[in-house]
Amino acid sequence: MPSPSLDVARAHRMMREQGIDVLLVVAPENFQYTTGVVTLLPGFRHSGVTSIVVLPADERLSPAAIVGDTEARAIRKQSWIEDVRTHPLWIESDDITEAIAANPEADALAALAAVADRKPARRAAEIDMTAVTAQVVAALVDRKLERARIGTEFEDIPASELHRFQRALPNATFVDATSIFRELRLIKTNDEIDKLRTAAEIAEAAMTTAVRDIGADTKVGDVFRAFQIEAIKIVSRRGADAITHYELGRANI
């Protein structure tokens, strides 16, 4: 099970020093930093805050993760956080095992279509932020923190979401805790340093291959694809499962 980069004991100490009873972790990078799990959905910020960690300052109180239901299995399997609560997302999923068994010659898409045709659509087109808020409130109430001094990242949380939480928790006080994560992340753990070094080595090797055959008519997209392909090959040789994020800008080519 991956360990979080977060120094939990230090986070508890910093929260107590600043008079914060609990953190609502909303920034995608801080969610990953706290849970130890790389997911894609926390980045869908245009739809609202979909993934949140409730991290109490009191070490006797367990943390909780509020995530979309399609992410719950990964969080439960990979994170150190045991209390995982879900809200429905617009993403539909199905078990196509029986459909494949009934027609082994069918491909996965055909099997999925056959399953989907047998039932009506049951998901909303957008994230239900009321459900997200309800799960956060429930996690706080269960820990008797509904009247607490709550810290969250004011630089990251949309104003509409902050107001929603404030309305749902009228007896709580919300304060800016952006600086806590900024200070926590300034000090890198040995695991973080190893990951940064590995990422740099992979990126350098992949880019060296990608730019090898650049000509006058080479397009940025061609270089990016060559970079991606080579990066995937390198990661595969190292025994990792996947690459979760690429970053390649025109100024870097």
C-alpha positions as CSV (number, residue, x, y, z in Angstrom):
1,M,0.0,0.0,0.0
2,P,1.5,3.4,-1.0
3,S,2.4,5.6,1.9
4,P,1.4,9.3,1.7
5,S,4.1,11.9,1.1
6,L,2.4,13.8,3.9
7,D,4.2,13.9,7.2
8,V,1.0,13.3,9.2
9,A,2.5,14.0,12.6
10,R,4.0,17.3,11.4
11,A,0.6,18.2,9.8
12,H,-1.1,17.6,13.2
13,R,1.5,19.8,14.9
14,M,1.1,22.7,12.5
15,M,-2.6,22.5,12.7
16,R,-2.6,22.8,16.5
17,E,-0.1,25.6,16.3
18,Q,-2.4,27.6,14.1
19,G,-5.6,26.7,16.1
20,I,-7.1,24.6,13.3
21,D,-9.2,21.6,14.4
22,V,-9.5,19.9,11.0
23,L,-8.4,20.3,7.4
24,L,-10.6,20.0,4.4
25,V,-8.1,19.1,1.7
26,V,-9.5,20.1,-1.7
27,A,-6.6,20.9,-4.1
28,P,-6.0,17.9,-6.4
29,E,-2.2,17.9,-5.7
30,N,-2.8,18.0,-2.0
31,F,-5.4,15.3,-2.2
32,Q,-2.8,13.0,-3.9
33,Y,-0.2,14.2,-1.4
34,T,-2.4,13.3,1.6
35,T,-3.9,10.0,0.4
36,G,-0.8,8.6,-1.4
37,V,-3.0,7.7,-4.4
38,V,-2.8,9.1,-7.9
39,T,-6.2,9.6,-9.4
40,L,-7.5,11.6,-12.4
41,L,-10.9,12.9,-11.2
42,P,-9.7,15.4,-8.6
43,G,-8.4,17.5,-11.5
44,F,-12.0,18.0,-12.9
45,R,-12.2,21.3,-11.2
46,H,-14.6,22.9,-13.7
47,S,-17.3,20.6,-12.3
48,G,-16.7,21.4,-8.6
49,V,-14.6,19.8,-5.9
50,T,-15.0,16.1,-6.4
51,S,-12.4,14.7,-4.0
52,I,-11.8,15.9,-0.4
53,V,-9.9,14.6,2.6
54,V,-11.1,15.4,6.1
55,L,-7.9,15.4,8.3
56,P,-8.5,16.1,12.0
57,A,-5.8,17.7,14.1
58,D,-6.5,15.3,16.9
59,E,-4.5,12.1,16.0
60,R,-7.2,10.1,17.9
61,L,-9.7,10.9,15.2
62,S,-9.3,9.1,11.9
63,P,-9.2,10.9,8.6
64,A,-11.9,10.4,5.9
65,A,-11.8,10.6,2.1
66,I,-14.8,11.8,0.1
67,V,-14.5,10.7,-3.6
68,G,-16.6,9.9,-6.6
69,D,-17.9,6.3,-6.6
70,T,-15.9,5.3,-9.6
71,E,-12.7,6.2,-7.7
72,A,-13.6,4.5,-4.4
73,R,-12.2,1.1,-5.2
74,A,-8.7,2.5,-6.0
75,I,-8.8,4.7,-2.8
76,R,-9.9,1.8,-0.6
77,K,-7.2,-0.5,-2.1
78,Q,-4.3,1.8,-2.2
79,S,-4.7,4.6,0.4
80,W,-3.9,4.5,4.1
81,I,-7.3,6.2,4.8
82,E,-9.9,3.6,5.8
83,D,-13.0,5.8,6.0
84,V,-13.9,6.3,2.3
85,R,-17.2,7.9,1.5
86,T,-18.6,8.3,-2.0
87,H,-20.9,10.5,-4.1
88,P,-22.2,9.6,-7.6
89,L,-20.4,10.8,-10.7
90,W,-21.7,11.0,-14.3
91,I,-19.3,8.2,-15.3
92,E,-21.1,4.9,-15.9
93,S,-19.4,1.6,-15.3
94,D,-20.5,-2.1,-15.6
95,D,-19.4,-5.6,-15.1
96,I,-19.2,-7.2,-18.5
97,T,-17.8,-10.5,-17.3
98,E,-21.0,-12.4,-18.0
99,A,-21.5,-10.8,-21.4
100,I,-18.0,-11.8,-22.5
101,A,-18.5,-15.3,-21.2
102,A,-21.8,-15.6,-23.2
103,N,-20.1,-14.4,-26.4
104,P,-16.3,-14.9,-26.2
105,E,-15.9,-13.6,-29.8
106,A,-17.3,-10.2,-28.8
107,D,-15.0,-7.4,-28.1
108,A,-15.2,-5.4,-24.8
109,L,-17.0,-2.4,-26.4
110,A,-19.7,-4.7,-27.9
111,A,-20.2,-6.4,-24.5
112,L,-20.5,-3.2,-22.7
113,A,-23.0,-1.9,-25.2
114,A,-25.1,-5.1,-24.7
115,V,-25.1,-4.6,-21.0
116,A,-25.9,-0.9,-21.2
117,D,-28.9,-1.6,-23.6
118,R,-30.7,-3.6,-20.9
119,K,-31.0,-0.9,-18.4
120,P,-32.0,2.8,-18.3
121,A,-29.5,5.6,-17.6
122,R,-29.3,6.2,-13.9
123,R,-26.7,8.9,-13.5
124,A,-26.9,12.7,-13.6
125,A,-25.2,14.5,-16.3
126,E,-23.1,16.6,-13.8
127,I,-21.7,16.1,-10.3
128,D,-24.2,16.4,-7.5
129,M,-22.4,18.9,-5.3
130,T,-25.2,18.6,-2.7
131,A,-24.2,15.0,-2.3
132,V,-20.5,15.9,-2.0
133,T,-21.3,18.5,0.7
134,A,-23.6,16.0,2.6
135,Q,-20.8,13.5,2.8
136,V,-18.3,16.1,4.1
137,V,-20.8,17.3,6.7
138,A,-21.5,13.7,7.8
139,A,-17.8,13.0,8.2
140,L,-17.4,16.1,10.3
141,V,-20.4,15.4,12.4
142,D,-19.3,11.8,13.1
143,R,-16.1,13.3,14.5
144,K,-18.0,16.0,16.4
145,L,-16.3,18.7,14.3
146,E,-19.3,20.5,12.9
147,R,-18.6,23.5,15.2
148,A,-14.8,23.3,14.6
149,R,-12.3,25.8,13.2
150,I,-11.9,24.3,9.7
151,G,-8.9,25.0,7.5
152,T,-8.9,24.7,3.8
153,E,-6.9,26.0,0.8
154,F,-8.5,29.4,0.0
155,E,-6.2,29.7,-3.0
156,D,-7.7,26.5,-4.5
157,I,-11.3,26.1,-3.4
158,P,-13.9,27.8,-5.7
159,A,-15.8,30.6,-3.9
160,S,-19.1,28.8,-4.6
161,E,-17.9,25.6,-2.9
162,L,-16.6,27.5,0.1
163,H,-19.9,29.3,0.5
164,R,-21.7,25.9,0.1
165,F,-19.7,24.5,3.0
166,Q,-20.2,27.6,5.1
167,R,-24.0,27.4,4.6
168,A,-24.0,23.7,5.5
169,L,-21.9,24.3,8.6
170,P,-23.1,27.6,10.0
171,N,-21.5,27.0,13.4
172,A,-18.1,26.3,12.0
173,T,-15.3,28.8,11.3
174,F,-13.5,28.5,8.1
175,V,-9.9,29.8,7.8
176,D,-7.2,29.7,5.1
177,A,-4.8,26.8,5.5
178,T,-3.0,27.2,2.2
179,S,0.3,27.9,4.0
180,I,0.2,24.6,5.9
181,F,0.5,22.5,2.7
182,R,3.0,24.9,1.2
183,E,5.3,24.5,4.2
184,L,4.7,20.8,4.4
185,R,5.6,20.3,0.8
186,L,8.8,22.4,1.0
187,I,10.5,19.6,2.8
188,K,10.8,16.5,0.6
189,T,10.8,13.0,1.9
190,N,13.4,10.5,0.6
191,D,10.6,8.8,-1.3
192,E,9.6,12.1,-3.0
193,I,13.2,12.8,-3.9
194,D,13.5,9.3,-5.4
195,K,10.3,9.8,-7.4
196,L,11.5,13.2,-8.7
197,R,14.9,11.8,-9.7
198,T,13.2,8.9,-11.5
199,A,10.8,11.2,-13.3
200,A,13.6,13.4,-14.4
201,E,15.6,10.5,-15.7
202,I,12.6,9.1,-17.7
203,A,11.8,12.6,-19.1
204,E,15.4,13.2,-20.2
205,A,15.8,9.8,-21.9
206,A,12.4,10.1,-23.6
207,M,13.1,13.6,-24.9
208,T,16.5,12.6,-26.1
209,T,14.8,10.0,-28.3
210,A,12.0,12.3,-29.3
211,V,14.2,15.1,-30.7
212,R,16.6,12.8,-32.4
213,D,14.9,13.1,-35.8
214,I,13.6,16.6,-35.7
215,G,13.6,18.3,-39.1
216,A,12.4,21.6,-40.6
217,D,8.8,20.3,-41.1
218,T,8.5,18.5,-37.7
219,K,5.4,19.4,-35.8
220,V,5.1,19.9,-32.0
221,G,2.5,17.1,-31.9
222,D,4.9,14.7,-33.6
223,V,7.6,15.4,-31.0
224,F,5.0,15.0,-28.2
225,R,3.8,11.6,-29.5
226,A,7.4,10.4,-29.9
227,F,8.1,11.5,-26.3
228,Q,5.0,9.8,-25.0
229,I,5.8,6.5,-26.8
230,E,9.3,6.4,-25.6
231,A,8.3,7.4,-22.0
232,I,5.8,4.5,-21.9
233,K,8.5,2.1,-23.1
234,I,10.9,3.2,-20.4
235,V,8.3,3.0,-17.7
236,S,7.3,-0.5,-18.9
237,R,10.9,-1.6,-18.8
238,R,11.1,-0.3,-15.2
239,G,8.1,-2.4,-14.2
240,A,5.6,0.4,-13.5
241,D,1.9,0.2,-14.5
242,A,1.4,3.6,-16.1
243,I,2.2,7.3,-16.5
244,T,-0.5,9.5,-15.0
245,H,0.7,12.9,-16.4
246,Y,2.7,14.4,-19.2
247,E,3.9,17.9,-19.5
248,L,5.5,19.2,-22.7
249,G,5.5,22.8,-23.8
250,R,6.5,24.5,-27.0
251,A,9.2,26.5,-25.2
252,N,10.9,23.3,-24.2
253,I,11.3,21.9,-27.7
